[in-house]
């Protein structure tokens, strides 16, 4: 159980919840939508707007860990460190096992995911039980930021130190994300969650793209600055941690805890509460249905993102600078995609928009199959489409799921949601790898991922969303 000293059960303690000018959390109200779009509701309270901005800013803070650390720099860097430390056979000795240096980062990443499966639901149970979301967000995020910053020292053959720090950072990142997501129902009513979630996702893309552009510039100019490439990468990793930590402090200064819901107040430990919630989830089969659909299509999304570089280099013969430009472009385009699909959800309903985005993903895979080798313009065009649908798919899935959570169980259920996001991310890569192994074709391997999007589309399309919201005890938005 996570314990944060100096706080009380209702979440108001002398450290993080010291009154600030007498300001207290405002009740959730929504901005009045445009004429003819949704119900006419009173405008948001200024205090609620302030808190929402703090919530958006945490996406800005944490996204640099995904972009600069996990996606771009740490994998190649930690692999290079491991190879330098390995013997002539390029193998490492770890816990009596002989491990290929080239596989070290993938094993480290897998270990962090397995540990997250164990940690994230318990994190949600503690958050719901205690109501100390601010303290938990601050604690996990700062711990992860410190571990990320300390990756600066993972040089000169310190492959084991780098692995331990990354595992700690990635677990902290996942735990903080669970707590962060669970604020959404507190900050937006049913009819505005799609817009609020999409805006948060857009903030994250802007922050990730901004720092990634600085980092890539630093690596490119490393020699002119008197740095080795390794030193430049270490600076990039450290500054990503500092960015994450600094903006987290800004976020938690604006977020506020809520009183613990009566349904979350139980006797016994958080472990017992988690076990009880797990059993009770069977009473909400439609919520589990959504999680199953999300598991399928999100696994496809994550696999396309993680293996697109492999496809581009191995099958399309594209250079590293082309991939770098595509990564940055996706980050920028995704800002407009998240906001645009959020606005479309207000008019047509989030479920319809997500289904449309899944059709677009299917089109992306078939288009990738027919891309010509060395065709840079075609690759950029496809990357732009990915950017348009990527952020909106994930942001609207997050807000849709918020409608299906029983009151007072937000953090626990988002713990299971994050497991669906992270704990099953091996299914898509497995399908990709097996297809390549059996056919020897990366083109067939990439198109094999269509099964995840088709399966997710069918499962989501068949879900009676309004009935699912009512079954969870919530009020459905006007458009689903």
N, C-alpha and C positions, 0 to 999 in steps of 0.2 A: 504493500500500500504506500502511495506517495504521501508524505506528510510535509506540510508547509507551516512552519511555526508562525505564531503571531496572528492567526486568523481564527474566526469563529464559524460555527456551523452554517450560519446564513450567508457566509462569504464576506462579511464586512469586518476587516481586521485593521490593526493599526499601521500596517505597512502599505500594501497595495490599495487598500480601500479607504484610506484616509479621506474624509470629505474634501472636495475641491470646490470651493466657492459655494457650498451648499447644493451643488448640482447632484441630482440623483437620476437613475435610469428612467427614461420616459416610457409610457405605455406605447405599444406598437400601433402606429397609424401609418397609412400609406399616402403617398402623393396622389393627388387627383390625376387620373389618366386623361389622355386626349379625348376630345369629344367623340362619342360613339365607340370608344374602345374601353370596355370594362366598366365596372361600377364607379359612380362618382363618390369619392371618399374624401374626408378632410385632409388637408396637407400635413406632412410630417412635422412633428414637434422639433424645434431647433436642437434640443438635447439629443433627440434620436438621430438627427442628421449628423451631429458631431460623433456619436458613437458608431454610426455606419461608416463614417470616414476612417475612424480608427480600425474598423474591421477590414475595409478595403486595403488599408495600408499594410496589414499583415501579409496579404497576398503579395504585395510589392516587396516586402521584406524577405519572405521565404522562397520565392521563385528562383532567386539566384542560386540556391543550392541545387535545384533540379537542372538548371541550364548550365551554369559555369562549372559546377563540381561534378555532378553525376553524369550529365550527358556529354560534356565536351572534354574536360581536362583530366579528371582523376583516373579514369580507366587507362588511357595510354601512359600516363605518368607512373602510376603504381605498377603497371606491367613492366615498364622500363626499369624501374628500381628493382623489381623482383628478378629480372633477367641479369642485371648487373651483379646481384648478390648470389645468383645461382652458380653452380659448378659448371664444368665443361659440357655436361650433358643437359644444361639448361633446366635443371630440376631443383626444387627446394625441398628441404626436410622440415616437415611440420607435424608435430605430435606423432612421430614415428612413421609418417606417410611420406612418400615421394610424390611431389606435385609438380607438374609442368609449370614453369614460370609464366608462360603465356596464358594459362588458365587461372592464375591466382586471383585476378580481380573478379572474374565471373563467380568463383567460389565465395569470395568475400561478400559480393552482392547477394548471392543466394542465402548465405548465412544470416545476413541482416534482415532479409525478407522473412525467413523462418522465425526469427526472434520477434519480428513485428507481429506475426500471427498470434504469438503468445501474449504480447504486451498490450496491443491496441484495445482489445475488448476490455481488459482490466482497467486501462486508462479511462475508458468511457464510463465504466461502473463507478470509479472513484469520483469522476467529475460530476456525474448525476447525483451521487449519494451525498457529497459534501457541498456542492454548489461553488466550489473554489476554482472556477474556470480561469479567472484572471491569473491567479497564482500558478496554476498548472500550465497555462500557456506560457507565461513568463519563464517558469522553471525549465520546462522542456526546451523551449526555443533558445534560451541563453545557454543551456548545457550543450545543445547541438551547435550553436554558434561558436562556443569556446573550442569544442572538438574540431570543428571545421577550420578555425583559425590556426589551431595547433598543427594542422597538416603541413604548415610551413616547415616544420622541423622533420618531416618524413622524407628526408633526403639521405644521400650517402649510404645506400643499402639498407635503410631502416624500413623494410617492406612490412615487417610485422607491426611496427608502430603505426604505419599508415593504415593498415587493415583494421587495427583495433579502434583507431580514431574515427575511421569512416563508419564502422558498424555502430559505434556510439552515436555519431551524428545522424545516421540514417534512422535509427530507432527513435531518437529524439524528434527528428523531423516528422515521422509518422504519428507519434503520440501528440505532438503539438497540432498537427493537422486535424486529428479527430476532435480535439477541444475547439479548435477554430471553426470547423464546420458546424458544430453543435450550436453556435450562436445564431445561425441563420433564422430559425423560427422566432427567436427573441427580437430580431431586428426588422422583420418584414412580415406583414400579414400575408394570407394565402395568395392574394392577387398581385403582390409585388415581389415575391421571392425570385421569380425568374429574372427580373430586371436587376435586383440587388445582387444576386449570385453572378450574373453575367458581368456586371460592373466590377465586382471583385476580381473575377478572372482576368478582365482586361487590365486592371491595375497590375496584376502579376506579370502579364506579358510585357507591359511597358518597363517595369523594373528589371525583369530578366534580360530584355533586349538591350537596355541602356548599359548595364554593367558588363554584359557579354561583349558589346561593341568595344568598350574600354579595354577589356581583357584581351580580345583578339588584336587590338592595336598594339598593346604592350608586347605580346608575343612576337608579332611581326617586326616590331622595332627594337627587339631585345638587343641585338648586336650593336646597333647604333647607340644604345643606352649603356653599353658596357656590361650587359648581363648575358649569361648563358640562357638557352631556352628553358632548361630546368629551373633556374632561379626565377625566370619570369613566370613560369607555371606555378611555382610555390607562392609567389606574390599574389597571383590570381586566386589561388585557393584561400589564402589568408584574408584577402580583402572581401571575398564572398562571405566568410564567416563574420567579419566585422560589420558588413552591410546588414546581414541577417540580424545580428544582435542589436545594432543601433536602432534600426527601424522597429524592431520588436518593442523596445522601450517606449517609442512613440505610440505604438498601437495600444499597449496595455494601459497607457495613461488616459486613454479615451474610452476603453471598454469598461463595463461594469457587470458585476455578478448579479444574479437574480435569486430570490428566495427559492429554496429547494422545494420542488413540487411534492405534494402530499404522496403521490404514487411512488416517489423515489425514496421516501423515508421508511426504512425497514430496519428491523433488528438483525444482528449478525454482521458478518464481515462483508467486505466488498466482493470477495470471492464467492460467497454464498449468494449475494445479490446478482452477480453475473450468471451463476448457474440457474437461478430462478428466471432471469430474463431470457436465457437461452431456451428454457423449457416453455416459457410463455410465448415465445415467438411463433410457436406452432399454431397459436390461436389467431395469427395474422398471416394466413397463407398467401394472400395477395401481395403483401409486403415482401415476402420471401420470393414470390414470383418475379417481382420487379428486380430483386437482387440477382436472381438467376439470369434474367435478360441482360442486366448490366454487366454481369460477369462475362457473358459471351461477347457482346459488342465492344466493351472496353478492353478486353484482352486483344481483340483485333486492332483497336486504336493504338494501344501501347506497343504491340509488335511492329506495326508499320512504322511508328516513330523510332523505335530502337534499332530496327534492321534496315531502315531506308539507306543509311550510309553504306552498309555492306552491299546492298543491291546496286547502289550507284557506283561504287568502286569496282566490284567484282564483275558485274554484268554490263554496266554502261561505260566503264573505263573513264570515269570522270575524276578530275584532279581534286586535291584536298581544298584548294581555294574555292572551287565551285561549291563543294559541300558547305564550307564555312559561310559563303554568301547565302546559300539556301537556308541554313539554320537561322541566320539573322532575319532574312525576309519572312520566314514563317512566323517568327516572334512578332514582327511588326504587323503583318497581315492579320494574325490571330486576334490582335486588339480589336480591329474593326469587325472581324468575324464574330467574336463573342458579343460585342455590343449590338451588332446587326441582328443576330439570331435571337438575342434577348428581346429586342423590339418586335421581332416577328412572333415570338411566343406570346407577347401581350395581345396580339391581334388574332392569332390562329390557335394558340394553345401550345404549351411546351411539348406535349407528347407528339403532336403532329410535326412540330419542327424537328425534334430529334429523329423521328422516322424519316423525314426528308433528308436529314444529314446522313443517316445510315445509307440511304440510296446513293448519295453523293460519294460516300466512302467506297461503296461497291464499284461505282464508276471509276474512282481513282485507281483501284487495283487492276481493273481491266485496261485502263489507259497505261498503267505502268508496264503491263505485259507487252504492249505494242511500242513502247518508247524505243527510238533508234539509238544504237550505240554512239556515244560521244555527242548526242544532241543536247547541248547545254540549255538552249531556249526552251525545248520541250520539258526538260527536267524542272526548270524554274517555274514554268506555267503550272505543272502538276503540284509543285511545292506550294504555290500560291493558293490552289484549291484546297490543299490540306490545311493551310493556315486558316482559311475561311471557315472550315467546318470543325476543326479540332477543338478550339476553345469553347464554341457554342455547344458542341456535343457534351463536353464534360461539365460545363457550368449549368446547363439545363438539367442534366441528369442529377446533379447535386440538389437543385431546387425541387425537382420532381420527388426525389426520395424524401425530402423534408416534409412533404405532405402526407407521407405514409407512416410516420413515426408516432407512436402513442405519446401523449404529453408527459414530460418528465423523464423520457428515456432517450433524449436526443443524442447525447454523447455515446451511450452504449450502442445504439443502433448505427451511428456513424463509425464506431469501431468496427462493426461487422462490414459496413460499406467499404471501409478502407482495406479490409482483408480481401474483399472481392476485387478491389483495385490492385492490390499489391501481391496478395498471397497466391493468386492463381496466374500470375504473369508468365509462368513457364509454359502454359498450354500453347499459345501462339508460336513462340520460338520453337517448341517441340514439333509442331506441325510443319513449320517452315523447314526445319532441319531434316526431318524425315522425308519430306517431299524432295528436297535436294539430294539426299542420300540415295533415294530410289530412282530418281530421274536424271540427276546430274545437271539440272536446269534451274537457275535462279529465277527465271521467268515463271516457270510452273510453281516454284516455291512461293513466290509473292502472290500469285493468283489463288493459291490454295487457302489463303487467309479469308477469302470470300465467305467461307462456311461460317465464320464467327459473326460476320455482319448480317448474313442472311438469317442465321439462327436467332441472333439478338433482335432483328427486325420482326420476325414472326412472333417471338415470345412477347415483345413489347406491344405489338399491334393487337394481340389477342387479350391483353390485360385490360379488364374493365376498370379504368383508372378512377372514375368518380366513385364507384362502389368501393374500391380499395381505400380511398381517402376516408369515406364514411365509416368503413370497418375499423379503421385505426382511431376513430373517435374525433376526427378533425372536420373542419368546415371546408368543402371543396372551393377552389377559386372558380370564377365565372367561366374561364376558359382553361381546359386541360389538354 
